[in-house]
Amino acid sequence: MNRNEGSTTGFGDEIPPDETHVRVYFLQQGATKKEAAAFYCYYRDRLWKNSRGETLKNWKRLAWTWIWYRDKL
């Protein structure tokens, strides 16, 4: 099966991402499962759209920003 046929391979451009891939990515970045769940629920509830109503293009880029700023807010 290729990426266009509904596969979930963990690429950052798959919207919505599989929750397991989000958790693994957060753990790889030194974050916690709790932070991964908070990120996933936050964007799931917003239907994976930005503040302008546009569908997000890369959840990993967004997750990296979420992780980077977690201790700085």
Secondary structure, DSSP 8 states (H G I E B T S, - for coil): --GGGT-----TT-SS--HHHHHHHHHHTT--HHHHHHHHHHHHHTTTB-TTS-B-S-HHHHHHHHHHHTTT-
